[in-house]
Structure formats: C-alpha cells, structure tokens
Amino acid sequence: MAKKKSGLGKGLGALLENNETDITTSKEAVTSASVGSISTILVKDIEANPFQPRTEFEKEALVDLSNSIKEHGLIQPITVRKIGYGKYQLISGERRFRASQIVGLTQVPAYIRIANDQAMLEMAIVENIQRQDLNPIEVAISFQRLLDECEITQEELGEKVSKNRSTVTNYLRLLKLPEVIQLALSGKTLTMGHARALLGVEDEATLIKFYRKVVDEKLSVRKTEELVQNLNKPKESKGKTSRYALSYEEQKLKDEISRQYDSKVAITKTNKGNGKITIPFVDQDHLRKILDLLN
C-alpha cells in the first residue's frame, strides 16, 4: 500500500519526524524531560518565534482556545528549540502558547528540537499555513522571505509548502499591488479572487479606480473579471479582421498547452483561419523554463 503523502513541508516534516533532532531523547535533555517523550518546561523560559509570519491573532479564537485549555489542559504540545541558559524559543504552536498564557499556565508540555534559523523560518510558515490560514498578504510576504532568506527557487518553495508553482506565483504577485489594495487584502475586505482579477490591470491609476468600484459596488469575483476583460479587450476598427471564438478542440488544445508551460496561454484566430498563440511568463526562471520546453 502506498504511503500517504504528508501535508507538511519537507523542512517541517523532517524536523518533527526525525529522532536525531529531538533533544528530549538525548542525555542533554532538561531534567524535567521524560526521555524519548515530551518535556514540561516553564512558560517564563519560552520566548516568541522571531520568524513568526502571522502579525495578528483573532482574539475570539484565542479566547475559545484558552477556555478549552482551561477545561481540558493543553493536549497538543508546542514545539521549541533550546537556545541556551535554560531558555527556549518557540518553533510552532504560538496560538496554543498564547492561549496558555491567557489561562495562566506556568508550565506547558513541549517537544524540544534542534533547528537553525532557516529551519525555524520554514517551520513557522508551514505550521501556520497548514493549521490556520494567514491572510493572503501574510502568505505572500512569508513566501518572499523564504525565497530571499533561504535562497531557494519558486519550485523548491512550492515543495516545502505543498503548493504548486502557479499558486506560489499568484501569491507573490500580490506584493506588486498598490499598498491600498494590499491593506484591503490584509483586512479581508477584498478576497484573493478579486485581487487576482485586478492583477490584469497594468495602469496603477486604473487599477485603483477598479478596486474602488469593486468595493463600493460589492462586485463578485466574476463581475470583477469581466470588468478587467472588457478593459483589455482589443478595440475592433473598420477594415480589421474580426476575432472568432475557439472551437471545443482548440479550447482543449489551449488548456493542454497552458498546463505544459505552467502559463495562462491565449490563442486567438480570425475568420481567415490564421491567428497567434501567446505564452505569458512571470519571471526570468519561468521564461527559461518555457524556452527549454520550446527547444
């Protein structure tokens, strides 16, 4: 029977599943540690994770979690790394840790691991994405940090966070939006679907104008897409050849090419039977990949 694929990124999975990175199984474990098991450590000895991508935690959700901990205790241990002098740094489980502080717990169960700064960043991001969604801008910033600080490619990033390359690219493109739209995404007054549609507008003044229209008129994602499509639709003039809709087979072919090149390929044709294929690219790595496939 095939082994079920884990939803965790490779960095997180390797550290959480490898006994060699578990201090609680070694002779250097803290005295309160149960060898090969879970340690109980003082809350005052734990500091926050500096690589935590989440900037806001919903108060109501924290209160609900703290009430559960008050009644049942902290069932799922947090994960920390030892940083010396009896101090620890949080790797994952910040919501549980904060809720435990609200309740007034003085000590909590924890796994103690060995992790470098790159692993800490990977684990904090993956743990948040897998367990409780960040807002789209927080996800985008987190992805960009992984690219910049860990010096990895978008393909490698996709593997670590269990996302395909196009999804990673879509999040990163959000960081190119004007600040007012990024703030709307962070505040959840605008959805990821709306933002992706608006990315089709190149002129910043028009982009902000469309954003205002979407918010003021509460347009759906579909209506937003139509708004942008109408803006980008070529203006037909007298004497010019009309564009014709693709047949079922041609549409199917376009979808196959789009998947092959990981790009939103466009095919246009005229009543004369001629036309063109357009293959957009998002960055130099994507362009090189397309050129390699064409060659």
JOLINLIN-V258241 format. One record per backbone hydrogen bond with DSSP energy under -0.5 kcal/mol. CO is the residue of the C=O (numbers start at 0). NH is the residue of the N-H. Records with the same first field share a line. If there is no record, write none. Layout:
CO = NH / NH
This chain:
8 = 12
9 = 13
10 = 14
11 = 15
12 = 16
13 = 17
16 = 18
17 = 20
18 = 21
20 = 22 / 113
21 = 24
22 = 25
23 = 35
25 = 28
29 = 32
32 = 34
33 = 36
37 = 33
38 = 40 / 109
40 = 107
41 = 44
42 = 45
44 = 87
46 = 89
47 = 49
48 = 51
57 = 61
58 = 62
59 = 63
60 = 64
61 = 65
62 = 66
63 = 67
64 = 68
65 = 69
66 = 70
67 = 71
68 = 72
72 = 74
74 = 76
77 = 110
78 = 90 / 91
79 = 112
80 = 88
83 = 86
86 = 82 / 83
87 = 46
88 = 80
91 = 78
92 = 96
93 = 97
94 = 98
95 = 99
96 = 100
97 = 101
98 = 102
99 = 103 / 104
105 = 42
107 = 40
108 = 77
109 = 38
110 = 79 / 112
111 = 22 / 23
112 = 81 / 114
115 = 119
116 = 120
117 = 121
118 = 122
119 = 123
120 = 124
121 = 125
122 = 126
123 = 127
124 = 128
125 = 129
126 = 130
127 = 131
134 = 138
135 = 139
136 = 140
137 = 141
138 = 142
139 = 143
140 = 144
141 = 145
142 = 146
143 = 147
144 = 148 / 149
145 = 149
146 = 150 / 151
152 = 156
153 = 157
154 = 158
155 = 159
156 = 160
157 = 162
158 = 161
163 = 167
164 = 168
165 = 169
166 = 170
167 = 171
168 = 172
169 = 173
170 = 173
171 = 174
172 = 175
173 = 176
177 = 180 / 181
178 = 182
179 = 183
180 = 184
181 = 185
182 = 186
183 = 188 / 189
184 = 187
190 = 194
191 = 195
192 = 196
193 = 197
194 = 198
196 = 199
197 = 200
199 = 201
202 = 206
203 = 207
204 = 208
205 = 209
206 = 210
207 = 211
208 = 212
209 = 213
210 = 214
211 = 215
212 = 216
213 = 217 / 218
219 = 223
220 = 224
221 = 225
222 = 226
223 = 227
224 = 228
225 = 229
226 = 230
227 = 231
228 = 232
233 = 235
236 = 239
241 = 270
243 = 268
246 = 250
247 = 251
248 = 252
249 = 253
250 = 254
251 = 255
252 = 256
253 = 257
254 = 258
255 = 259
256 = 260
257 = 261 / 262
258 = 261
262 = 264
265 = 277
267 = 275
268 = 243
269 = 272
273 = 269
275 = 267
277 = 265 / 279
282 = 286
283 = 287
284 = 288
285 = 289
286 = 290
287 = 291
288 = 292
289 = 293
290 = 294
